[in-house]
Amino acid sequence: MSSIPLDRVYLTAIWLTFMVRINILLFFSYLFIVRYKRRHALSNIIVGVAVLMFLPSTCHVFLGFSRLIEGFIVLRNETGGPAAYFSDVSTPANVAKVTIHTVNSVLGDSITVWRCYNVWEMLPSILPIVLIIASAVCGFGQAVIFAEARNTHSAFGSQLEIWNGLLFFLSLTTNVVVTSLIAMRIWQAFIFFCRQSILYTSQLLNIDES
């Protein structure tokens, strides 16, 4: 008989079934679509970043699973139980999760800015770069605060809440700004195409009439 406790085996099975399979299924579905369902090959940069984002996100999932086992099974009979464990935001696994989340967030926002650069063939504003740098500073600063917050028993403590809010606001602002710039460029191209079509049509009519 296995020496692994039944509760740990059962929780592991549920976690692997619902979380890991979904994560892996979505990733390999993406690779299949960009490889076999597209008429034109996708940039190696985007595929490379997708792989880079998949690896940390997988680590993030397993770190969450590790904390789940630790809190609800290993330390369930300790003083305070699971609530005491999960309220300690300074545990290494939690700090690692925050750091990995920051890395993934910066990678995702960077790809969005890179798409904007390709649409414009330049960066129309330095603001997206500044926002990404600010997001990275806030994210890694948040990880440091978490690591040192041994006396803070909530992720929503006053100082942590400020860092959380800043990181979310900066990432959201980056996506709104960059998406607006891309939409603006597409609109400009559409207007230019319409004007050129009208011009060519009028010239053809003049030639036909003459």
N, C-alpha and C positions, 0 to 999 in steps of 0.2 A: 504494500500500500504506500501511496505517496505521503511524505511528511509535510507537504504544503497544506495549511489549513483550508478547509472547505470554503469559508467565507472569502478568503483571498482569491481562491481559484474562481469562484462564482463572479466576484466583482471584476476580475481580470477578463473573464470571458465576455461579460457585458460590455466592458470598455473597448475591447478589441473589436467586437462586432459592430458597435455603433459609431465609434469615433475614428479608429485607425482605418477601418475599411472605407469609410466615407472620404477621409483625407486622401488615401491612396487612389481610390476610384476616381475622384475628381481630377487629381493630378495627371494620371495616365490617360484619362479621357481627353484632357486638354492636349497632351502630347499627340494623341492619335488624330485629333481634329486638325491641329496645325500641320501635321505631317502628311495626312492622306486626304483631307477634305478641303484643303485650300488650293486654289488654282495657282497662286504664286507662293513661293517659299517665304516663310516668315524670317525676319531678321534673327541672326544667331544671338544678338544681344538680348532680345526679348526672351528667347528660349533659355539662354544662360541664366538670366535673372529669375525666370520662373523656377528653374532648378534650385538656385540659391535661396529662393523664398520657401520652396517646399521643404528643404532640409531643416531650417530653423523652426518652421511651423510644426514639423513632425517631432522635433525635440521638445517644442512647447507642449504638444499633446502628451508626450510621455512624462514630462515633468509634472503636468497636472495630474496624471494618473498616479505618479509616485506620491504626490502630496495626498491624494485621495486614500491610498493604501495606508500611508503613515498616519493620517488623521483619524480615519474611521476604523482601522483595524489594529495597527501596531500600538498606538497611543490612546486607544479608546478608554482604557481603565486608569489612565493617569489623571492627576489632579486637573480638573477643569474639562477633561475629555476633549473631543474634537473641536469644540468651540474655542478652547484655549490655544490649541495648535494653529487653527486657521486664522486666529486673530493676531498671531505673531507674524508681522509682515517682513521681519528681518531674516527669516529662514533662507538658507542658500538657494533652495529650489525656487522659492518665490522671487528672490532677487534675479535669479537666472531667467525666469519667465518674463519679468519686466524688461530685462536687457534684450532678450530675443524678440519680444514684441516691438521694441524700439527699432531694432535692426530691420525687421520685416516692414515696418511702417515707412522707414526711410527709403528702403529699396523700392517699395510700391510707389511712393511719391516721386522718386527719382525717375522711374519709368514714365510716369505721367508727364513730367517736365521734358524728358527726352522726346516723347511723342510731339509735344508742343514745338520743340526745336525743329523736328523734322517737317512739321506742317508749315511752319513759318520760314524754314531754312535759316533761321537765326532765333535768338531769344529776344522777343520784343521788349522784355522787361527783366531786370535783375531780381525783381521781387520774389519769384518762385525759388530761386537759389537761396536767397536770404531766409525764406520760410522753412526750407528743408534743413538748413544749418541750425536754425532756431529750434526746430522739432527734435533734431538729434541732440542738441544741448539739453533740452528739457527732458527727453527720454532717458538719457544716460545720467543726468542729474537726479531724476526721479529714482533710478536704480540705486544710486549712492545714498539718497535719503532713506530708501527702504532698508538698505543694509545697515544703516546706523540707527534706525528707529526701533531700538530694542524696548523702549518704554512706551511705544505707541501701539495700542492693541486694536487698531482698526485701519483699514486702507483709506478710510474717509476722515482721518484726522485733519486738522486745519491746514497744516503745512503740506501734507500729502495731497489733500484735495485741490490745493492751488496748482501743484505740479501736474496732477491728473487733468485738470481743466485746461491748463495751458497747452498740454500735449494734444488733447483732442481738438482744441480750437485752432491750433497751428496746422494740424494735419487737414482739418476740414477746410480751412482758408486756402491752403495750398491747392487742394482739389478744385475748389470753386473758382479760384483765380485762373488756374491752368485750363480748366474746361471752358471757361468764358473766353480765354484767349484763342483756343482752338476753334470754338464756335464763331468767334469774330472773323478769323481767317477764312473759314469755310463760307461765311456770309459774303465776305469781300470777293472771294473767287466766284461765287454765284452771281453777284451783281456784275462783275467784270464780264463773265460769260454772257449774261443777258444783254449787256450793252454791245458787246462784240457781235452777237447774233443779230441784233437790230441793225447795226451798222452794215454788216455783210448783206443782210436782206435788202436794205435800201439801195445798196450799190448794185446788186443784181437786178433790182427793179428798174433802176436808171439805165443799166446796160440793155435790158430787154426793151425798154421804151425807145431807146435811141436806135 
